[in-house]
Amino acid sequence: MKFYEFKNITSLEADLYIYGEIVQEKSVDFWTGEESQTEVCLMDFKKELEDLGNIQKLNLYINSPGGEVFTASTMISLLERQKSKGTVINAYVDGLSASAASFLMMVADNIYIYKNSVVMIHKPMSVAWGNVNEMQKTIDALNKIEDSVMIPMYMSKAKVDEAELRELIDAETWLSASDMDKYFNINLINEEKLAVASIDNSLLKMYKNVPDFIKNSLDFSKNSKKSSLNEQNSAINLENEEKTREIQMKIKLNENLIISKNVEGKE
């Protein structure tokens, strides 16, 4: 399965998997020219969502470290437009819903959290370069996103007042399933989903308070990938050795034939 795709599309229902970083455009590998398969691209999202038409139910499955706040904001607008057509949206946190993914999922009519699901909320972040005036523009834009997009989305499902919610956001808070049930109107699922290890962890390096069990899970995933790669390399090396021996045998056979012919010619 790709990290982002629609599946099980019928005339009445569709499943949307957001299993990766939320981006405006997919990154392209410098060496191969291949597009990333671990990123959720806005234009792909827009096209496929519009192609769904007037479905009755959209199931949103999330396992994402977050991504670009402006892109997530645009996706919310697209999903709101889908809801205006009569579509009911259900969001399931399969593993991690962090940063931009955490307020994106608030657009859902119903949010479902597994026992080991984790949600992280924090202030929006960006990169600024230039003089103080240019940096102030970035600060103003981030404050506007927090006040006009993030806070309203969180408050639409919040059980606490805005002041307490802002404290959680300011502290970069990682919320367990029970925490989510305490602070937000969500539905708890008494099951576990082991999807956290499948995410790309590059974005998580930007966060300060990543729980140890997530770090350990990602380390395990990384080691598993290395082990798998080592196994593949071993298989390739073995195959190359066999081919080398085969070529050497053919060369030896040809040398023997040449020697035999030379001997026959002398006779």
Secondary structure, DSSP 8 states (H G I E B T S, - for coil): --SEEEES--SSEEEEEE-SEEESS--B-TTT--B-SSEEEHHHHHHHHHHT-S-SEEEEEEEE--B-HHHHHHHHHHHHHHHHTT-EEEEEEEEEEETHHHHHGGGSSEEEEETT-EEEE--------SSHHHHHHHHHHHHHHIIIIIHHHHHTTBSS-HHHHHHHHHTTEEE-HHHHHHHB--EEESS----GGGS--TGGGG-S---HHHHHHHHHHHHHHHHHHHHHHHHHHHHHHHHHHHHHHHHHHHHHHHHHHHHHHH-
